[in-house]
Amino acid sequence: MAGVALAGSAIPTITILNPNRAFAGINNETLKVGLIGCGGRGSGAANQALKADPNVVLHAMGDIFKDKLDSSLENLTKVHGAKVRWTTDINL
């Protein structure tokens, strides 16, 4: 039992001596997220993802119903502006 207590007490020391091992560095990379299913749950998740970090952008969207996609795109663009980088100009 003493070995378990000793091992557990070493973890905080390691993090104090080298805090970079405990925490991630600053995010400088753009994280592109996509949304499949633009109803309430999907749009809500995309909204939360865009709020999570300043470097997150909405890069792709898809839905079987065009009206749901258009509505979600409009609402997310109103709230997040330039972070929504997807357009409906893509022809499949």
Backbone bond lengths (Angstrom), bond angles and torsions (degrees), N, CA, C in turn:
res aa  C-N    CA-C-N  psi(-1)  N-CA   C-N-CA  omega(-1)  CA-C   N-CA-C  phi
1 M - - - 1.450 - - 1.528 111.33 -
2 A 1.317 116.42 -33.51 1.459 119.72 -179.91 1.526 111.00 -65.34
3 G 1.347 116.86 -33.95 1.460 120.98 178.35 1.514 111.75 -64.29
4 V 1.326 117.21 -37.55 1.461 121.24 178.83 1.526 109.92 -67.28
5 A 1.313 117.76 -43.21 1.461 121.41 179.49 1.517 110.61 -65.12
6 L 1.328 116.68 -38.77 1.453 120.87 179.76 1.532 110.79 -66.73
7 A 1.323 117.83 -43.49 1.468 121.19 179.14 1.524 110.48 -64.49
8 G 1.298 117.61 -40.95 1.457 121.26 179.25 1.513 112.52 -65.97
9 S 1.318 117.34 -31.91 1.459 119.53 -179.20 1.522 112.23 -77.31
10 A 1.329 119.06 -15.08 1.460 121.87 -179.88 1.526 111.96 -79.27
11 I 1.315 118.49 -25.64 1.467 121.86 -176.20 1.526 111.96 -61.99
12 P 1.330 120.10 -49.02 1.477 118.33 179.10 1.520 112.91 -61.49
13 T 1.343 118.59 -33.49 1.460 121.61 179.09 1.522 110.65 -63.95
14 I 1.323 117.21 -42.31 1.461 120.95 -179.93 1.530 110.27 -62.35
15 T 1.323 117.32 -43.12 1.456 120.26 -178.79 1.523 111.93 -70.29
16 I 1.284 118.12 -32.81 1.464 120.72 178.67 1.522 110.10 -69.78
17 L 1.337 117.20 -41.65 1.455 120.69 -178.74 1.531 112.48 -70.61
18 N 1.329 116.95 -33.48 1.468 120.99 -179.17 1.526 109.08 -136.48
19 P 1.342 117.90 82.27 1.464 120.22 -176.10 1.523 113.88 -63.88
20 N 1.347 119.14 -20.13 1.461 120.62 178.64 1.521 112.15 -65.83
21 R 1.311 116.98 -22.19 1.460 119.96 177.91 1.516 110.97 -77.07
22 A 1.309 118.13 -20.25 1.466 120.98 -177.38 1.518 112.49 -96.10
23 F 1.321 117.85 -26.36 1.457 121.28 -174.99 1.525 109.76 -124.50
24 A 1.314 115.57 145.92 1.461 120.05 176.54 1.515 109.74 -71.80
25 G 1.296 116.13 154.83 1.454 120.92 177.15 1.520 110.53 -74.61
26 I 1.297 116.09 -179.06 1.460 122.02 179.01 1.523 108.87 -70.27
27 N 1.315 116.05 136.51 1.450 121.71 -179.78 1.523 109.63 -82.80
28 N 1.331 116.46 111.76 1.456 121.44 177.09 1.522 112.39 -106.97
29 E 1.312 117.68 -5.67 1.446 122.86 -177.06 1.521 110.19 -93.69
30 T 1.332 116.43 145.46 1.456 121.02 175.02 1.518 108.54 -80.10
31 L 1.309 116.37 130.04 1.456 122.25 176.55 1.519 107.97 -103.92
32 K 1.313 116.07 115.88 1.460 121.35 -179.70 1.519 108.54 -92.90
33 V 1.334 116.47 125.96 1.455 121.13 177.95 1.523 109.27 -114.88
34 G 1.310 115.40 154.46 1.451 121.58 177.62 1.511 110.04 -122.81
35 L 1.315 115.63 154.15 1.461 122.21 -179.27 1.522 108.63 -122.83
36 I 1.313 116.05 119.14 1.462 121.46 173.87 1.517 106.49 -115.86
37 G 1.312 115.67 117.45 1.464 121.28 -174.42 1.507 109.38 95.06
38 C 1.314 117.45 93.13 1.466 122.76 -170.45 1.523 113.53 -96.09
39 G 1.327 117.50 22.71 1.461 120.45 175.30 1.519 110.41 -74.02
40 G 1.321 115.60 -161.40 1.460 120.67 -175.80 1.518 114.35 -62.24
41 R 1.336 117.22 -46.80 1.470 119.24 -178.71 1.517 112.26 -67.32
42 G 1.326 116.28 -44.81 1.459 119.67 -179.34 1.521 112.06 -64.61
43 S 1.323 116.26 -44.99 1.467 120.31 179.36 1.518 111.22 -65.08
44 G 1.331 116.49 -37.43 1.466 120.28 177.04 1.518 111.54 -64.51
45 A 1.331 116.69 -40.46 1.469 120.67 178.13 1.529 110.43 -66.26
46 A 1.328 117.03 -40.69 1.469 120.29 177.78 1.525 110.44 -63.75
47 N 1.317 117.14 -40.41 1.464 122.05 177.14 1.526 110.48 -59.33
48 Q 1.323 116.98 -45.92 1.465 120.78 179.46 1.522 111.41 -65.64
49 A 1.327 116.92 -40.39 1.467 120.39 178.81 1.524 111.07 -62.42
50 L 1.326 116.97 -40.80 1.463 120.32 -179.91 1.522 112.26 -69.68
51 K 1.314 117.34 -26.42 1.471 121.47 176.93 1.525 112.29 -81.36
52 A 1.329 117.03 -18.56 1.462 121.36 -171.52 1.524 113.82 -66.83
53 D 1.321 117.57 -33.36 1.453 120.35 -174.84 1.528 108.48 -154.89
54 P 1.312 118.28 143.78 1.463 119.30 -179.49 1.529 113.54 -66.73
55 N 1.324 118.20 -17.74 1.459 121.32 -177.64 1.529 113.38 -96.39
56 V 1.317 118.90 9.30 1.459 122.16 177.33 1.519 109.16 -90.01
57 V 1.343 116.29 132.83 1.457 121.39 176.42 1.522 108.95 -129.55
58 L 1.320 115.97 148.67 1.462 121.65 175.16 1.514 106.99 -86.03
59 H 1.327 115.93 115.14 1.461 121.23 -171.77 1.526 113.34 -106.40
60 A 1.328 117.20 -26.10 1.469 120.06 -177.00 1.523 109.81 -147.05
61 M 1.331 115.74 147.73 1.460 121.99 177.58 1.522 108.74 -141.16
62 G 1.308 115.04 149.57 1.451 118.78 176.13 1.518 111.05 -156.32
63 D 1.322 116.17 141.62 1.463 122.16 176.39 1.520 107.97 -158.09
64 I 1.292 116.84 149.68 1.453 121.01 178.77 1.529 111.59 -71.94
65 F 1.332 116.31 -24.62 1.466 121.57 179.93 1.525 109.93 -106.01
66 K 1.319 116.94 115.88 1.468 122.00 -177.14 1.526 112.46 -60.00
67 D 1.325 117.72 -37.05 1.464 119.64 -178.79 1.525 111.51 -65.40
68 K 1.332 117.75 -36.21 1.473 120.32 177.18 1.530 110.52 -65.94
69 L 1.324 115.68 -43.09 1.460 120.27 179.47 1.526 110.52 -62.85
70 D 1.322 116.55 -48.16 1.470 120.41 -179.19 1.524 112.08 -61.22
71 S 1.324 116.45 -41.44 1.465 120.94 179.86 1.527 111.02 -65.77
72 S 1.322 116.16 -44.76 1.463 120.44 179.09 1.522 110.86 -63.46
73 L 1.330 116.89 -44.37 1.465 121.34 178.85 1.524 110.88 -59.26
74 E 1.316 116.52 -45.27 1.467 120.70 179.73 1.526 111.36 -61.77
75 N 1.333 116.68 -46.86 1.472 120.39 -178.18 1.525 112.08 -66.30
76 L 1.331 117.16 -44.23 1.464 119.86 -179.46 1.530 110.96 -66.45
77 T 1.322 117.32 -35.75 1.462 120.64 177.81 1.527 111.12 -66.90
78 K 1.328 117.43 -38.56 1.469 120.70 177.25 1.519 111.32 -60.41
79 V 1.332 116.06 -42.12 1.462 120.74 -175.65 1.531 112.15 -79.95
80 H 1.341 117.08 -41.18 1.465 120.37 -169.97 1.527 114.90 -111.96
81 G 1.306 118.01 -5.48 1.463 121.66 174.95 1.516 114.54 55.02
82 A 1.331 115.87 -120.74 1.465 122.55 -173.53 1.524 113.57 -67.46
83 K 1.329 117.99 -12.56 1.463 119.92 177.42 1.527 111.54 -71.96
84 V 1.331 116.62 -15.21 1.463 121.25 175.77 1.522 106.07 -95.99
85 R 1.318 115.93 105.02 1.465 121.35 -173.77 1.524 112.47 -110.46
86 W 1.289 117.18 22.61 1.465 121.46 179.73 1.511 108.58 -105.07
87 T 1.314 116.94 140.38 1.450 120.19 177.57 1.523 109.87 -125.08
88 T 1.295 116.01 162.05 1.455 120.18 178.55 1.517 111.24 -89.94
89 D 1.335 118.14 14.00 1.453 121.81 -178.88 1.529 113.65 -79.34
90 I 1.312 117.42 1.97 1.456 121.64 -179.00 1.524 109.03 -83.72
91 N 1.305 116.79 124.81 1.466 121.67 177.96 1.525 108.93 -105.12
92 L 1.308 115.70 126.72 1.478 119.91 178.14 1.501 110.74 -99.20
